[in-house]
């Protein structure tokens, strides 16, 4: 056996933590890592959904996924979860802060309790998870953090005062992380998904809303969970080794379109 092959086999398998992994983008991301030989800790506060997701992952990649029930907005649960992952899997190479919640109401109708509920998960949770994972990543020479923001963090939209503000703050937190953690070998980036074909979107987006998105997004469709996972995986991979502090909008061109008029794109976009 060659020395290079021996070295490869002796290299510990990379480990990723994915929060909000019981469904949607989080579950698709867990599958992305597993398909490429990583081990994955899938984290969610919805215990029944997490059990179902973990069973599916076990059937696909036996013995490679660890399910951890935890609420990322709770400091004690976060600390215990990271300690459990470290003890069970021995290292943390990537952290995907995907867990998120939303309240869609006008500013004047959004209660302070609803505001804090969104901030506690979407912003506080990322702070807590990142802070807890850094010592473990540092021990093994670094890693990658990917925060799941939103196109709503880049441009304002109706009914998203809490959600959009939390994601805009998350984008700045990502840049702050990138600047402060670079010296530890930890890269930090954000993904800003546009409209995505998730179970939640299918439930809450009416035919009229879907038509509006199709008219506004240059690629004229929703993205898939797998397409978002591909962006996340890239930012966690060695191929992105010189990328940090960036926001990758995986949005079909939604942000680039700005106030472009769908009618003009339809009439003149192929000339």
N, C-alpha and C positions, 0 to 999 in steps of 0.2 A: 504494500500500500504506500502511495506517495506521501511525502511529508505534508503537502498542501491538503490532501484529502483527510489525513489524520487531524490536521489543524481545524479543518472545517467541521469534522464530526465532534471535535472537542469543544467547539464554540457553543455556549449555552443558547438555547432557542430564545428568540426575542419574545417579550411579553407586552401585551397592550391591555390597558383598562379602557373600557367603553361604557360610559354612563348613559342612562336612558336607553338601554340595549334590549328591552323586552319586545320592541317593535320598531317599525319604520327605519329611519336612517341609522339608528344605533344598531339594530339587528343586522342590517345590510353591511354595516362597517365591520361588525364582528365576523361575518362570513368572509369579507374581503381578507382580513388578517388570517383567518383559519385556512383559507385556500392557498395562502402563501407560506404556510409552515409556522406561523406564529402560534403562541398560546394566548388565550384571551380571558380576561376577567370581565364578565358581563354583569353590569350593575343596574338595578332599578328598584324603585320603591313600591312598585305594583307586584306583590309577591306571586299571585296566581299567574299573571302574564309572564313573569320572569321564569317560573317553573316550566311553563309551556315552551317558551323560547329556548331554554336550556335543553329541554328534551329533544327539540328539533336539531339543535347544534350537536348534541351527543350522537344522534343518529347519523349525522353527516361527517363529524370529525370526533370519533370516540376518544374521551379522556383528555381533550385539549382545551375545553372551556370550563371555567370556574364561575358558578353563579353566586353572586353576593347581593343579598337584600339590604339596601341602605337608602336613606334619604340624604341627598347631597347638600341640603340646606342645614343639616344638623351637624355641628362640629364633632360631637362625640361619635356619631355614626361614621362620619368620614374617616376619622382617625382609626377607628376599629377596622373599617373596610380595607384601608391601605395596609394596615398591619397584617390583616388576614391574607391579602394578596402577596405581600412580601414573604410571609412565612410559607405559603403554599407553593408559590411559583419562583421565589428566589430573586426576582429582579423586576423592574418596570422600565421598559424602553419607550413606550408611547402612552400618552394619556389623551383620550378623545372626550372632551367635555361636551357631551351631546344632550344631557338631560335638560329639559326646558318645559316651561308652562306658559300659558297665555290667557289673558283676559281681554276680550274685545268689546270695549265700551268707549263712549265719548269721555273726554277728559272730565267734564263736570259731573259725570255719573260714576266715575271710578272711585271707589272708596279707598281710604288709606290702607285698609286691611288687604284689599285686592292688589294695590300697588306694591305693598311689602311682600305679598305672596309671590308675585312675579319676580321681584328683585332678589328675594331670598334664594330662589332656585337658579335663575338665569345668570345672576351676577355673583352673589355670595357663594353659591355652590362651586363656581369655577375658581374663585379665590381660595376656598378651603381645600379643594382637591389638588390644585396646583401646589399650594404650600405644603401639603402633606406628601406629595409625590417627589418633590425636588430632592430631598435627602437620599431617597432610594435611587433615583436616576443618577445623582451625582456619584454615588458609590460605585456605579458601574460605568462611569465615564461620560454620562450625558444621556440625551434622549430627545424626544419631540413631544410638544404639546400642541394639539389642534383644538381650538374652541369653535363651536358651531354657533355662529352669529346668525344673520339673516339679511336679506335685501332690505328689510325694514329698519335695519341699523344704518343703512346708507342713504335711504330716502324715506321721508315721512309719508304716512298713509292714514286714511281715516280709521278711527276706532283702535289705534295701536299706541296710545300714549304710553302705557306701561311696557308693553312688549317691545315696541320700537326703541324706546329709551333704554331699556335693559340691554338690547343688542348693540346699540350705539356705544354704550359704556363698555360693553364686552370687547368691542373692537379696540377701544383705547387701552383697556386692560391687556389685551394681547400684545400691543406695541410696548407697553410698559414691561411686560414679562420678557419680551424679546431682548430689550435693552439690558435688563438687569441679569438675565440668566445666560446670556451668550458666553460669558466667561466660564460657566460651568459645563459648557458643551450641550446646552439645552436650547433647541430651536423652538420658537413659538409662533404659530400662524393661526389665521382664522379662515373659515369657510363661510361664505354668505350665500346660502341657497336662495334661489328664487322660488316660484311656485313648484311644488313637488307632489307627485302622485302618492301621497300617504293616505292611510286609512282616515286620518282626521280631515284631510282636505276633501276626500270623497264625501264625508258626512256633512261638512259645513259650507262647502262651496256650491252654491246654487248653479243651475245651468247658465244664468245670466252672468254670474261672476266668472265662471269658467270661460265663457265667450269673451268677456272683457280681457282676461289674461291672454287668451289666444290672439286677440287683436293687438295687444300691447307688447308681448314678447316677440322679438324678431324671429326666433325659431318656431313661433306659432304653436307651442305645445308646452305641457308641463314636463318637468324633468322627472327622472326615475330615482328611486332610493339608491339604486346601484350606481347611478351616475354621480350622485353626491359622495357615495362611499369611495368611488375611484379617486375623487379629488382629495378626500381625507387620507386615503392610503398613500397617495403620492407624497403629500406633505410629511408623512411619517417615515418615508422611505429614504434610502441613501441617495436616490436620484434627486432629492430636494436638499442636499447637504449644504447648499449655499443660500438657502431661502429661509429667511426669518423676518418676523415683524410685518408680514404681508397679509392682505385680505384677498382671498381668491373668491370672486363671485361666480358661482356655478349656477347661472340664472338664464341661460338661453339668450343672453344679450339684453335682458330687461333693464339693468342699470345703465348700460351704454345708450339705450334708446332715449333716455330722458323724457322729454315731452313730445317726442316724435309722433306724428299723427298716423294711426293705422291706415287711414284711407290713402294717404300719400304713399306709404310703403307698398300697399297693395297695387296702386296704379302705376308707380314708377320704380319700385324696388328691384325690378329685373331688367331695367333698360340699360 
